[in-house]
């Protein structure tokens, strides 16, 4: 059985309308694409003091953990094809979202016109770059670009955590499916916590001189599209550095490696993406995940990361999305990471079965099981880190939802999805939100999503 995606249908429609001519290398003129994620957890406070309690961190996945009640993105692209065979592309991506552009939690906004009070991450420019290709002195298939960009970004389909990207300002050269890029990001960007005052408002917490001067840089080398073993292999290597580092233990450089393998759904109808990565020092965040967050690592921190996710087309009416992700962090010198002696690891297994009732209605469930393994508290040997009862903590979540949609395929959008979700933890000290009475919680809400 073959499924035709919404994006594929849009491309076919554009070709049929004559917008993209056969000789064109980029779509001519202006294009507008976008994404919207709108979430309401009924009666659930989204005050900033609960923001970090709601972060997923590979502990759970599903509608209540999706981040932001108001995340809206627009990407505007201007493409031109020229008689001499060259082409150009200008890409501008904007996003509106309460509290760090959709990555955290914000307040439920009203009509006062003052939604940004005590918050950050309102209307932001996420990407802005220019790319030129097939110039007369270039080989066919070569392009150059510069600006602000999410380069080679990939995320899990259930956790929705980005595990690969270079997010920053830079430039690069690409030839078909291989390229080199240099990207930089400042470590203080987006930081909303002042350790001296405890202030969490970005509007009252500007970057200090040290944050401004510790720019991090990643040199990316990538070679994609190697066909073998019934699928496709992509290879990434990143060399990272950080300027003006004073502390002896703080990472000043590092490197990351990744191999990605894409094919059908483990031999069945569908698709999967599997990857294994290694990172050290500045690159300890899954090896190939570079951005303003890359500065918070020690020089001997290292990580091994594995993920495999995809969607199986089981019958005409049944599809199944799955994800398995494992992340291990350690330090070869101090033997502790984030206050946990002997390092830490996270494993999450998730499944999202979807049953199509008709073209406009389907039923969906998201089921996850996760284990977070910690060592001893580095300052209190013999006791588990982070105030946990046990070194290994299990997390469970189950979300059930009827999905109202214009296209009942697994990826069919737009959709409106009421849901009920249950989450629990094996550690009674772990609370899913401030004020929770125990380690279990049930939430109801509604989620809307669209892309175009």
ZAMARGU-4260 file (C-alpha; in steps of 0.2 Angstrom, whole numbers, plus 5000, padded with zeros to 4 digits):
<rodrens>
0) 5000/5000/5000 | 5007/5017/4996 | 5002/5033/5005 | 5003/5050/4996 | 5008/5064/5008
5) 5001/5081/5009 | 5017/5088/5004 | 5019/5077/4989 | 5001/5081/4984 | 5006/5100/4985
10) 5021/5097/4974 | 5011/5088/4961 | 4998/5102/4961 | 5011/5115/4959 | 5019/5106/4944
15) 5001/5103/4936 | 4998/5122/4938 | 5014/5127/4929 | 5021/5136/4944 | 5037/5126/4943
20) 5043/5123/4925 | 5053/5108/4920 | 5069/5118/4917 | 5067/5128/4934 | 5079/5123/4948
25) 5070/5132/4962 | 5051/5137/4962 | 5050/5154/4954 | 5043/5169/4964 | 5037/5170/4982
30) 5031/5155/4992 | 5024/5155/5010 | 5024/5139/5021 | 5021/5137/5039 | 5017/5127/5054
35) 5005/5130/5069 | 5004/5121/5086 | 4990/5127/5097 | 4988/5118/5114 | 4976/5119/5129
40) 4978/5108/5144 | 4961/5111/5153 | 4964/5119/5170 | 4983/5117/5169 | 4993/5131/5175
45) 5007/5136/5163 | 5015/5149/5175 | 5034/5151/5172 | 5038/5143/5189 | 5032/5127/5181
50) 5041/5128/5164 | 5055/5117/5168 | 5044/5104/5177 | 5035/5101/5160 | 5051/5098/5149
55) 5051/5081/5142 | 5069/5076/5143 | 5065/5059/5135 | 5054/5055/5150 | 5037/5056/5141
60) 5029/5061/5125 | 5012/5065/5119 | 5000/5080/5117 | 5002/5087/5135 | 5021/5087/5133
65) 5021/5096/5116 | 5028/5113/5124 | 5019/5129/5119 | 5001/5134/5119 | 5004/5146/5105
70) 5018/5141/5092 | 5016/5149/5075 | 5029/5148/5061 | 5030/5156/5044 | 5043/5153/5031
75) 5044/5165/5016 | 5055/5160/5001 | 5059/5170/4986 | 5066/5159/4972 | 5073/5165/4955
80) 5079/5155/4940 | 5090/5164/4927 | 5093/5162/4909 | 5112/5158/4912 | 5107/5143/4922
85) 5110/5150/4939 | 5097/5151/4953 | 5095/5160/4969 | 5085/5158/4985 | 5081/5169/5000
90) 5073/5160/5015 | 5066/5170/5030 | 5058/5159/5044 | 5049/5168/5058 | 5041/5161/5074
95) 5029/5167/5087 | 5028/5157/5103 | 5027/5161/5122 | 5043/5158/5132 | 5058/5154/5121
100) 5049/5153/5104 | 5039/5137/5107 | 5053/5127/5117 | 5046/5130/5134 | 5029/5135/5142
105) 5021/5152/5143 | 5005/5160/5150 | 4988/5158/5142 | 4987/5175/5132 | 4972/5186/5132
110) 4967/5202/5123 | 4976/5214/5133 | 4990/5216/5121 | 5003/5213/5134 | 5006/5195/5132
115) 5025/5197/5132 | 5025/5204/5150 | 5038/5194/5160 | 5041/5182/5145 | 5052/5180/5131
120) 5052/5172/5114 | 5038/5182/5105 | 5040/5186/5086 | 5057/5180/5082 | 5068/5177/5066
125) 5073/5159/5066 | 5081/5158/5049 | 5087/5171/5036 | 5099/5166/5023 | 5103/5168/5004
130) 5109/5154/4993 | 5116/5154/4976 | 5118/5139/4965 | 5125/5134/4948 | 5134/5150/4944
135) 5144/5149/4928 | 5160/5145/4936 | 5152/5132/4947 | 5150/5113/4944 | 5132/5108/4941
140) 5124/5105/4958 | 5135/5117/4968 | 5129/5131/4979 | 5135/5143/4992 | 5125/5151/5006
145) 5126/5162/5021 | 5115/5169/5035 | 5106/5162/5050 | 5100/5144/5047 | 5094/5127/5055
150) 5106/5116/5045 | 5102/5098/5042 | 5089/5097/5056 | 5081/5081/5061 | 5070/5076/5076
155) 5061/5060/5083 | 5043/5058/5078 | 5036/5054/5095 | 5048/5063/5107 | 5049/5077/5094
160) 5067/5081/5101 | 5079/5088/5089 | 5094/5077/5089 | 5104/5084/5074 | 5106/5102/5068
165) 5117/5116/5067 | 5108/5132/5073 | 5117/5148/5071 | 5124/5161/5059 | 5137/5155/5046
170) 5140/5150/5028 | 5143/5135/5018 | 5146/5126/5001 | 5136/5112/4995 | 5139/5100/4980
175) 5124/5089/4977 | 5123/5079/4994 | 5139/5084/5001 | 5145/5100/5009 | 5155/5110/5022
180) 5148/5123/5033 | 5155/5134/5047 | 5141/5140/5060 | 5143/5150/5076 | 5132/5154/5091
185) 5134/5164/5107 | 5131/5153/5123 | 5121/5166/5132 | 5108/5168/5118 | 5090/5164/5125
190) 5097/5162/5143 | 5083/5168/5155 | 5091/5163/5172 | 5102/5174/5182 | 5111/5163/5195
195) 5115/5178/5206 | 5098/5185/5208 | 5087/5170/5203 | 5078/5181/5190 | 5070/5171/5176
200) 5064/5186/5166 | 5074/5188/5150 | 5068/5206/5148 | 5077/5210/5164 | 5092/5199/5161
205) 5104/5205/5147 | 5119/5196/5141 | 5135/5200/5151 | 5152/5203/5143 | 5157/5185/5146
210) 5142/5178/5138 | 5145/5189/5123 | 5163/5184/5121 | 5162/5165/5122 | 5156/5162/5104
215) 5155/5144/5099 | 5159/5138/5082 | 5155/5121/5073 | 5164/5116/5057 | 5152/5104/5048
220) 5156/5091/5036 | 5143/5080/5028 | 5141/5067/5015 | 5123/5061/5012 | 5114/5049/5000
225) 5125/5034/5000 | 5115/5019/4994 | 5118/5002/5003 | 5110/4988/5012 | 5093/4992/5005
230) 5093/5010/5011 | 5102/5026/5012 | 5117/5031/5023 | 5121/5049/5029 | 5137/5054/5037
235) 5140/5069/5048 | 5156/5075/5057 | 5157/5091/5067 | 5172/5100/5075 | 5167/5112/5088
240) 5177/5126/5098 | 5172/5139/5111 | 5181/5155/5112 | 5188/5164/5128 | 5185/5150/5141
245) 5193/5153/5158 | 5188/5138/5168 | 5200/5124/5167 | 5186/5110/5166 | 5174/5120/5154
250) 5175/5112/5137 | 5185/5123/5125 | 5183/5111/5110 | 5175/5094/5105 | 5170/5084/5090
255) 5155/5074/5085 | 5151/5060/5073 | 5135/5053/5066 | 5129/5039/5055 | 5111/5039/5049
260) 5102/5025/5040 | 5085/5027/5031 | 5075/5013/5023 | 5058/5005/5023 | 5050/5000/5040
265) 5062/4986/5045 | 5058/4977/5029 | 5039/4981/5029 | 5029/4994/5020 | 5033/5012/5028
270) 5049/5021/5032 | 5062/5022/5046 | 5077/5033/5051 | 5090/5026/5062 | 5105/5035/5069
275) 5120/5032/5081 | 5131/5047/5086 | 5146/5051/5097 | 5151/5068/5105 | 5164/5074/5116
280) 5167/5091/5125 | 5158/5105/5117 | 5149/5092/5106 | 5143/5081/5120 | 5125/5086/5116
285) 5122/5070/5105 | 5137/5074/5095 | 5129/5083/5081 | 5116/5095/5090 | 5125/5112/5089
290) 5117/5128/5095 | 5118/5141/5110 | 5115/5127/5122 | 5132/5119/5117 | 5142/5128/5130
295) 5136/5120/5145 | 5148/5105/5145 | 5165/5100/5153 | 5180/5096/5143 | 5179/5077/5147
300) 5160/5075/5145 | 5155/5063/5131 | 5139/5055/5125 | 5133/5040/5115 | 5116/5042/5107
305) 5105/5030/5097 | 5088/5033/5089 | 5077/5024/5077 | 5059/5030/5072 | 5047/5028/5058
310) 5029/5024/5052 | 5023/5007/5047 | 5008/5006/5035 | 5000/4990/5042 | 4983/4990/5032
315) 4973/5003/5023 | 4966/5009/5039 | 4980/5006/5052 | 4997/5014/5054 | 5009/5013/5068
320) 5022/5026/5072 | 5037/5020/5084 | 5052/5027/5092 | 5066/5020/5102 | 5079/5033/5109
325) 5094/5030/5120 | 5106/5043/5127 | 5121/5040/5138 | 5131/5054/5146 | 5148/5051/5155
330) 5164/5060/5160 | 5180/5051/5157 | 5190/5062/5170 | 5178/5067/5185 | 5166/5052/5182
335) 5151/5063/5185 | 5139/5073/5174 | 5126/5086/5181 | 5129/5080/5199 | 5127/5062/5195
340) 5142/5051/5199 | 5145/5038/5186 | 5135/5048/5173 | 5117/5045/5168 | 5107/5038/5154
345) 5090/5040/5147 | 5079/5027/5137 | 5062/5030/5130 | 5051/5018/5119 | 5036/5025/5111
350) 5022/5019/5100 | 5008/5029/5091 | 4995/5018/5083 | 4982/5026/5072 | 4966/5019/5066
355) 4957/5028/5051 | 4938/5028/5053 | 4935/5038/5037 | 4943/5052/5027 | 4940/5065/5041
360) 4941/5055/5057 | 4954/5044/5065 | 4958/5037/5083 | 4976/5039/5090 | 4985/5033/5105
365) 5002/5038/5111 | 5011/5026/5123 | 5028/5028/5131 | 5039/5020/5143 | 5055/5028/5149
370) 5069/5024/5161 | 5081/5037/5168 | 5097/5029/5176 | 5107/5040/5188 | 5122/5037/5199
375) 5126/5043/5216 | 5124/5061/5221 | 5141/5068/5218 | 5140/5078/5235 | 5132/5064/5245
380) 5139/5047/5241 | 5128/5032/5244 | 5112/5042/5239 | 5104/5043/5222 | 5107/5060/5213
385) 5093/5073/5211 | 5084/5068/5227 | 5077/5052/5219 | 5072/5037/5229 | 5081/5025/5217
390) 5095/5026/5205 | 5083/5020/5191 | 5067/5029/5189 | 5053/5023/5177 | 5041/5034/5168
395) 5024/5029/5160 | 5012/5039/5149 | 4997/5035/5139 | 4987/5047/5128 | 4971/5043/5119
400) 4963/5055/5107 | 4950/5056/5093 | 4957/5066/5079 | 4946/5077/5068 | 4955/5081/5052
405) 4953/5085/5033 | 4965/5070/5029 | 4965/5055/5041 | 4982/5049/5036 | 4995/5048/5050
410) 5003/5064/5044 | 4986/5072/5038 | 4985/5090/5043 | 4976/5102/5049 | 4968/5093/5063
415) 4960/5096/5080 | 4963/5083/5093 | 4955/5082/5110 | 4964/5070/5122 | 4965/5063/5139
420) 4982/5058/5146 | 4989/5049/5160 | 5007/5050/5167 | 5015/5041/5181 | 5033/5038/5189
425) 5040/5025/5199 | 5048/5038/5211 | 5036/5046/5222 | 5048/5061/5224 | 5045/5065/5206
430) 5031/5078/5202 | 5025/5081/5185 | 5020/5099/5190 | 5021/5111/5204 | 5008/5107/5217
435) 5005/5089/5212 | 5001/5078/5226 | 5009/5062/5220 | 5019/5055/5205 | 5004/5052/5195
440) 4993/5064/5185 | 4979/5064/5173 | 4976/5079/5161 | 4963/5083/5147 | 4965/5095/5134
445) 4964/5099/5115 | 4978/5101/5103 | 4977/5109/5085 | 4991/5107/5072 | 4993/5113/5054
450) 5007/5114/5041 | 5006/5120/5024
</rodrens>
